[in-house]
Amino acid sequence: MTPSNGKHILLEVCVDDLAGLEAAVAGGGDRIELCSALALGGLTPSAGLMEVAATFDIPCNAMIRPRAGNFVYTDEEIDIMLSDIEAARSAGLAGVVLGASLADGRLDRMVLDVLVKAAKGLDLTLHRAFDLVPKIPEAVEIAVKLGFSRILTSGGAKTAGEGMAGLKQAMDAANGRISIMPGSGISADNAAQFLDLGVSEIHASCSSPVPMPQNRMIEFGFVPDIARHTDTAKVRALKHAVSLK
């Protein structure tokens, strides 16, 4: 598939461990979203994983999310996020991925302003807290004015495929001022519909389910019944689907 707009499409792969990072790089990913606990939507990776990721010859942006659940943060949680931003900077990572919401789902501009200022000089992605906003154009304007490089979004739906209307609305509101990066449920099989939107980058986990052995690790809760691991072949296939021939 050759993108109809003739642009190079960047592939960002989200990973939550070293094996996933290695698989994403081997498959030809262009950028890494570095997390822990992808099963929970992605949490802040450890300082050690950040340091290892920085040794790879690929840009890595660290998720800054101190816990699972909503994106309404206390002052104490904001302090943790500020420390994690500094950890990402100290490790030598390219950027950070963050977001914050008000109780009604609108972006919390005051908190985001604090976090963005702390991340000055780093590449900035607004994460899928954006998918909870009641008014997409209003949220896009906030992201533009705060200086984010891109918005990761499924268009306000569970998957990007279901959120095409929201993605189009975000693209229209952005009007080229900020990148709208579709994510959630994107694969080589459905990539073409997102390229037709005119996007310049996409986001995917490129993971496959891996059944876990029925043993005491599951019994004790140390591993899930079925885990998902980054699949080099899926990264390679998606990269091929979005690359110029």
N, C-alpha and C positions, 0 to 999 in steps of 0.2 A: 504493500500500500504506500503510495507516494502522497504526502500531504498535498491537498489541492491548493493550498496557499503558497507552496514552495518553501516554507520555512523549516528550519531544523526544529524538531520537537524534542525537548528535554524530558528524559524519564527519571523521575524521582522514585526511589524504592524505600519503603519504610521497613526497618528491621529492629529487632530488640535483643540481639545477642551477636557475639563475634562470628558464629557460623553463618548467620543471616547476612552480616556485613560482607563476609568473604564470598558468599553465593551471589549477592547483588553485584559486586564488583566483577566477578567472573562472568556474569551474564551480560555485562555491558551497561549497567546502570550509570546514569550521568551524575546523580546526586543522591545522597543518603539522608533520610529523616531518621535520626538515631533516637530510639526510645527504650524503655523497658515496658513489659506487660502490654503488648499489643492487643491481647485478648480483652483488655479493659479500655481500648481506644488509644493506648500509648501514654506512658508516664515518663517522668524524667529519668534518663539513664544514669548509671553510676558514674562517679568521677573517673574511675578506672577505665570503664568502657569508652568514655569520652577521650581519654588520653590515647588509648589504643587506636580508636577511629581516626584520630588526627595524624597518625603515621601512614594512613592509606593515601594514595594519590588520587583522591576524589573528594569533592566538597561534602562535608557532613554538617547538617544542622540538627542541633539537639532539641528535642521536645522539652519544654519547660511547663510541667504540669505536676504539682506536688502530691496529688491524690486522685483516686477515681471519683466519679460523681459529677456534680455540676461544676460550673466555672465561676461561681460566686465565691470570692475569696475573702478571708479575714485578713486583718493587718499582719498577723503572725504568719499566715500562709504567703502573703506577698513578700515578707522578709525572706522566707525560704526561697521563693522564686528569684529574688534578687541575688541571693547567694549562688543559686544554680546557674544563673546567667553569667556570673563572674567565673564559675567553675568551667563553663563552656569556653569562655574567652581565654582563661588561663591554659586550658588544654590545647588551644590553638584551632578550635573548630571554626568553620566558616560563618555559622549563623545559629539562630535559635528560632523555635516555633512556639508561639504562645497565643493566648487569648484570655479574655475575662468578660464576664457577663453581669448584667444587673438581674435582679430577681424576675423581671418580666421578659428576659431573653435578649433585650437590647445590649449592644456592646457597652462595657463599662469604660467609657473614654478616659476617665480620671485615672483608673488603675492602669489601663493600657499606656497612658502617657508616661507614668512612672516607669513601667517596665521597658518601654521603648527607649527612653532616655538612658536607662542603665545599659541597654544593649547597643548604644551608639557605636557605629562602625562595623557592626555585624549584619549579615544578611538576615532579613526579617520576614517570617511567614506568619500570617494570621491563620490560626487553625480552625477546626470545624465548630468552634463556638459560634462562628458565623452562621452555621446552619440552623441555629435556634432563633435568629433575629426575626422580628415581625415585619420589618420593612427592609428588603434587600438594598434598594438604592441608598437609603440613609446609612446603612452599615458600610457600603462601599465607600461613600464619601468620608466616613470616619477613618477607614483604613488608609485611604489616599492621603488625607491630611496628616495622619500620624507618621507616614513615611514607610509603610510596609512595602516590601517588594512584590508580594503576592498574597492571594487569598486561596487557601485550600478549602474546597467546598464540594459537596454533593448536590448543590442546588436546593438545599433544604429538605431533601428526601433521604430515605435510608441508603439508597445507592445513587450514584451519579446518573445511571441509566433512567431511573425513575424521576430524577430531578432536572431533566433537560430544560423545562420551562424556567426554573429558577436559575440555572446556569446561563441561559440566554439573557435573562433579566440582568444578571450580574455583569455579563459581558457588555451589554448595552450601557449600563451605568458606569462601568470602568472606562469605556471609550478610549482604550489604549493607555490609560494613565497608570494602571496597575495590572499585573498578570492575574488572570483567573485560572487557577489550576484545578481541574476536575479530579476528584478522588473518591474512592469507595466502589468496589465491584468492577474495576476496569481491568480488562484482559486483552490479549491479542485478538480475541474473537469479536469484541465490541468496540475496539479503539477507534474505528473509522468514524463513528457517529460523533465522537468528541473532536476529532480533527476537523470535521466539517464546521464546527463552531468558530474555528479560527484561533484556537488556543495555541500557546507556544510551549506549554509544558503540561505533563500529566503526572499523576501520583498513583502508585499501586503497591500492594504488598507482595504480589507475585508469589503467593504461598500455596502450599498443598497440605492437606491433612495427613498427619502421621499417627496411626494408631499406636498407643502406648501398651507395653506388655502388661498383662494382668498380674501385677505383683504388689508387694507391700508399699511401693512408692505411691501407687494410686490410693491404696487403703489409708495411708497416712496423710494424703492430700498434698504430697510433694509435687505431683504432676497431674494434669488433667487426663481424662479417659482418652481424649483425642487432642493432640497438639497440632499446630500449624507451623511449618518451617518454610523459610524462603527457598524457592525452587529456582535454581540457576536456569533450567530449561525454560521456565515461564518468563523469567526476566529477559532471556535472549529472544524469545518469541515476541514479546511485547515490544522490545527494542526494535526488532525487525519490522514490526507492523507500523511503527511510527517514524522509521528512518527513511530518508531519501535514498532511492536506488541509483 
